[in-house]
Amino acid sequence: MTGKMKNIDTSEILKLEDQVEYQAGQVVSKTLVQNGAVSLTLFAFEKDEEISTHASGGDALVTVLEGTGRFTIDGVPFIVQSGESIVMPANIPHAVYGEERFKMLLTVIF
């Protein structure tokens, strides 16, 4: 690996959902890029696991890679399934919950 990406192979075809594994009773994350402008992180949520309500200093684009997650943004729940995306705006409270096992790519733009 070289450049600004980390924890992921370069110059090869890959499936993002294969780059992070489920672990019983946990939310697993794998950071691919993190700097002052952007953050790219893969997540694997077991069913019923969650990240509690918080806010981010950047706009957060989520793409669900596998399964189904519930994203609560400013108190409003959204069910997002594999192949779908949602934006969680900067400085707005949000939470993420595993309706079932699911994986997502989180892109935050600061």
Order of alpha helices (4+ residues) and beta strands (2+ residues): beta-beta-beta-beta-beta-beta-beta
